[in-house]
């Protein structure tokens, strides 16, 4: 094998040192290297002069002393420009050394890296001054990853040689023990390519004032020793760039031509760096200035996006705005303010308003520091009042940016074509975060009239300007051309997926300041007119989706003085679709008022305005107003256009929906049946509006509890829609979703789940993953998962829905709030009660802000929170909140509304938990009576009321009444919702419980075994309700004295609950408590004690020290202690339980009385007979009071 050596003689040389250019602090002491220096240019005679001269020209300015942040960009630059690192491994270290010495083209310095100390010693002995780009640092057997050593080494290529395998990597190579010459040559070629990265060109792209130059300068200042030379070229114009090259040529003595300098740098084989700053002139081709060679480094800063085309692979950097933390630091340092907590809070608001734009933040700080009347507290107010002055304010610091905010922006703005400048000025009066290009294309394609009959003073000047503006973009693709132009100058960004533009807030503000010839009010009106034209008022799916995208634009342009009635109607529809009902209400009231004043109340447009406002009142929860106006519209339409006109039928349908929301279900049903009959006569059985009427009627049937009729009608609607409009039409998918909901209410959970999964899949295909209807399908499926007992799947899906809704329709949209409420409900089912409480409190707060204190959905949120308080054992808070909800519902939606009756039922349940059994009984009787009157005797909610009353009868000891009522409930459930409906199974379980309490243990056992068998068939062996049935059966076994069966079944329930709902779920803790009780009855007192202590500890952690269940655990454990003979422990814990029960649930609660009896028994066993007697007498007296 022949060896080739580069810069190395065949024998060791006597030279003592070799120089690395540009680093003066290192010196090589190694006898094997020559002293040859790299030649800068052909004229060797001029070498000394040139090397000195060129080092002192075009020097980098110092970075600003205020520079902050940019860690990610600086790290990326450091990585790009870092010395190459390669690893070669073999089984023989001597073979590796020989390969490096004789085969690689580099002059090699071998360093012992077997330990950190060895490396430090080796560096000290071999390197004191570093030099040419032809030197290679060789680390022998590194004990740590090579990257950990780089900070200690001078800048040069690094080769690690080791006998340890380095795995697969693009920079790790194996030198085999036996290999052919060809393979060695291939390996050599690969290693040398990896060690020679070639010329690296980095582009830093961003708009003016972002900090591109300062970032580059800061990087150089921290890494100066890496480079032989650094030169800074002003690339802002031909003149400045040519002058810089001329200066360089003169210093090097090679002539003034650009070509001479390029060739000179190409021959200069060193690690130099050229910075081409502010390369913003599209007419300059930088490729004519950058040396063509395989070495050297280049950084280009530019506003032009196309500049990135010259970047080396992986070397394009789009410079983002400062992080919020860095922007705050920059602001406070320029303002010469301390970084106190108060100042940080004030600074946070300022930098957010300025979009963390470096120049704007620096200017703000400088302005605050220089202006006595301006401080952090009032800067934003100051800015809004004196915007022009601040945008043109020039900082006076020694190292400050030379441009003002506005001049930095205007440098780019003046390069735009006239049409693009106009577009940007229009966009200055739209919300900058997302401006769909479709606004302009739809506005241009609009064929209607910009003014209506009620526009008595139309904005003619603004309309004319708008028409002139649109005419400029008459050519095909002209809108896209302007967007490209804005993006190329970094004045805007474009999202291809949403087809929308976005502007930085500072650029957006600057654009406003360019408007003079039309005036601010004129352009503002033009922007509103364009939106009015662009917003469709039809109800096709695409129209709805587009309107939902425009809510931020509608909110931005919304004011009390919109230019035309068309704009008012358009914005009102956007707000209505997006759930901003109060804004929609205000606009629609204005529209109706104008129509009534100008053209009268019987004009078709006036009636349409009334109808729209009635719908909005309904959405706002103003049900009385909605009902009254809906009835008025219907009456007028019957007079003006006749009973059978489609618009009249539409009014009837809308009014029926209002009746349904008002809880007037019979009126809604009657009206919808009439609408359906008329639709069939007038427009035919299969007309889409007829099918919509059928769907509405089915929905009312479902609300009326007529589930079988609802199911039958929905199946018919679905069948017809598939025939008429196709299987994938949004209305067909809506029918599938409605039918799935009915299946869910009928207890056909598997069918519901299957159909909802199908709907979700189809909606994703047809209207996309993020469409509001798709998200609704996800939410519905999550609810079904919850009913099916698939709690973790429900939780996961609801969290996904919530996240998507926040992204798509915003954090305050009513549907987003519903998602939060659903997720909270799932948290409750999962036993995550604190998370549920926290989320429900947030929902309630948002509902009050967004839709008002008295909106039905706000009241629902209050009711949900009250229920969670109840689950948490915060019974007094629950009672207080439920009373408030009940009072408000009576005021807002009436005393007989189904939701009001639900509030009464909830309050009655809380009374029961509080031990206020007489109040509970009285209220439940009232609810039952009202439900029979309002929604009928067989409505599922009426049956629920009967069941609740039966439970209260049982608690009151009225066991015969409880038994009789529960048998009636069970019979009705079987008739109305079927034998296997989950609610029917629940009724069977309740009846079995009553049988147990009545001492009818055989009947209880038989019925519970039947319930368990059916639950396993219908909802599955691991459904929470199935596990509850197992627990109930175990309780009956225990009461029957079948302790072994009870113990075995309770152990099984406990194991399953741990698997299905988790170790700390309240139901799991109930199972532990039940099993501990069974152990006690079985005489397994040690097991009972141990498990009882564990339950108590867990309940304190999970649901709190004062939760009624925690107090039950304390009382039960006290009984166990007494049975174990640990009487002092029993006394202490029993007294604590008694004291807490008095505080939490009151003196007369049955559980409190039970505690008193247990403590009295303990006193008796301790020989404290007087105390025992006294307490027993007190218990007896209280019991007599309670049952009177």
Buried (B, 14 or more C-beta within 10 A) or exposed (E): EEEEEEBBEEEEEEBEBBBBBBBEEBBBBBEBBEEEEBEBBEEEEBEEEBBEBBBEBBEBEEBBEBBBBBEEBBEBBEEBBBBBBBBBBBEEBEBBBEBBBBBBBBBBBBBBBBEEEBBEEBBEEBBBBBBBBBBBBBBBBBBEEBEEBBEEBBBBBBBBBBEEEBEEEEBBBBBEEEEEEEEBEEBBEBBBEBBBBEBBBBBBBBBBBBBBBBBBBBBBBEBEBBBBBBBBBBBBBEEBBBBBBBBBBBBBBBBBEBEBBBBBBBBBBBBBBBBBBBBBBEEBEBEEBBBEBEBBBBBBBBBBBBBBEBBBEEBBBBBEBBBBBBBBBBBBBBBEBEEEEEBBEBBBBBBBBBBBBBBBBBBBBBBBBBBEEBBBEEBBEBBEEBBEEBBBBEBEBEBBBEBBBBBBBBBBBEBBEEBBBBBBBBBBBBBBBBBBBBBBBBBBEBEEEBBBEBBEEBBEBBBEBBEEBBEBBEEEEBBEBBBBBBBBBBBBBBEEEEBBBBBBBBBBBBBBBBBEEBEEBBBBBBBBBBBBBBBBEEEEBEBBBBBBBBBBBBBBBBEEEBBBBBBBBBBBBBBBBBBBBBBBBBBBBBBBEBBBEBBEBEBBBBBBBBBBBBBBBBBBBBBEBBBBBBBBBBEBBBEBBEEEBBBBBBBBBBBBBBBBBBBBBEBBBBBBBBBBEBBBEBBEEEBBBBBBBBBBBBBBBBBBBBBEBBBBBBBBBBEBBBEBBEEEBBBBBBBBBBBBBBBBBBBBBBBBBBBBBBBBEBBBEBBEEBBBBBBBBBBBBBBBBBBBBBBEBBBBBBBBBBEBBBEBBBEBBBBBBBBBBBBBBBBBBBBBBBBBBBBBBBBBEBBBEBBBEBBBBBBBBBBBBBBBBBBBBBBBBBBBBBBBBBEBBBEBBBEBBBBBBBBBBBBBBBBBBBBBBBBBBBBBBBBBEBBBEBBBEBBBBBBBBBBBBBBBBBBBBBBEBBBBBBBBBBEBBBEBBBBBBBBBBBBBBBBBBBBBBBEBBEBBBBBBBBBBEBBBEBBBEBBBBBBBBBBBBBBBBBBBEBBEBBBBBBBBBBEBBBEBBBBBBBBBBBBBBBBBBBBBBBEBBEBBBBBBBBBBEBBBEBBBBBBBBBBBBBBBBBBBBBBBEBBEBBBBBBBBBBBBBBEBBBBBBBBBBBBBBBBBBBBBEBEBEEBBEEBBEBBEEBBEEBEE
